[in-house]
Amino acid sequence: MFRSLSALFICLHLIAASSSAVWAQEAPKADLAKAEETKAGEAAPVPATPPDATTRPDDTVNPGHNAWMLTSSALVLFMTAPGLAMFYGGLVRKKNVLSVIMQCITLMGLMTVIWATYGYTLAFGGSDPYIGNMEYLFMNNVKSFWNDATNKPYTPPYMIGANPSGIPVITHMLFQGMFFIITPALICGAFAERMKFSTMVVFSILWGTIVYCPLCHWVWDGGILAYFVPGTNGNGISGGALDFAGGTVVHISSGISALLCAVVMGKRLGIGHDQMPPHNLTYTTLGAAMLWVGWFGFNAGSALASDGIAASAFMATHFSAAAGTLAWPAMEWLTRGKPTVLGAASGAVAGLVCITPAAGFVHPMPALAMGAIAGVVCFFACTTLKSKMGYDDSLDAFGVHGVGGTLGAVLTGVFATRAVWNIGEGAKLGLIEGGSVLTGQVVAVVITWIYSIVVTFILLKILDAVMGLRVSQEEESRGLDVTQHGEEGYIMI
């Protein structure tokens, strides 16, 4: 046996030596040439261009940034379904679970078509301070085209000022389009179990066009709420507001509109005397966990690059969600004697909502504080405030998104620091570091509240007169799954 092993070792040694000899014949020349160039202070040879390079778009794409942004786009879409669909679906009664899921998946298709045809251009086209122009209508100036000058395809880059961002316009359009999908889906939580599906479709189209697109343009495309460097020309009222990932654009607008929907439509049948517990808290908890994961794309992706700001936003997002997860059930424990799974899931979402406008501007310890504050404040908003005001916000869209988004926007003006993102070119930001951005934050909150209330109220009244908002009492009693879609979520055979 020893002889066999020795023979095997000798064979392997000879093979290795032969391989080394072959490499020694090929490699040293290249290594010597490289060494000589290095000694002479010259750069190493650039690898030859791949044979198919002429078939690739001639653009300024940074592969790392673009890969992160495409991943973030997928994460944000994941938040609508299965994330929000499961979170909301578990909170309703079992006779309405499919109606909520149907709303979410329908909006994934519907809002995408609107965004592709005219939504993106209204939100990000041109430089008018109030609304976008037709620059990107039907994906013009977004899609790749043939460049006759270079005889190659060309993909337009997304520009930040006069500089390419490192991602193409296509990627920016896709990422922002996922926000356009989830925002009206958040509103569905307020009128769950009672709005006609047809009315929901028309309302979402009009609301996305008239409320979301202008707000998006005002905040993120140099409009009347956009932050600008002090001492320079800008359109932002009172210096504009900091909104890293959608505190005003997404959460305040949807939350306030949700409150209007709940008030205008009235309460569900049986509310106050019939038992209406969530039918599946397993769905809700898993949905909340999916939202938590997806939110990393939502917030960290809003850096539009895979850089240090994205990492900081990722960290702040996670920390705030963690603090909210503890704060809400802690309040339940103190006031009701027991912490609940629903409280932990709701607290996580509250923390995520609150940190959204601040994610790219605050340090980790303020992020923890914001999450904890959001857990406490949103708990009282969904219990005490809701009870005293007497509205029926079915799934607490206002209590979490409206209140949490408002709180986050204001606290951004307190905790934001130039040490995380020097967006003001040296100017101090938050109140704690001596900055004055809090004024712009408050102004943006007030304008967003007023605009969302007025436009949503008008839309609801028009739709109520034209096609009706609610299903009939008989349909509501039977459940929207059967009456609106002819299906059941659970069929026991």
Summary of the structure (lengths in Angstrom):
residues: 493
radius of gyration: 27.2
end to end distance: 67.1
largest distance: 97.1
contacts: 1828
relative contact order: 0.13
helix: 66%
strand: 4%
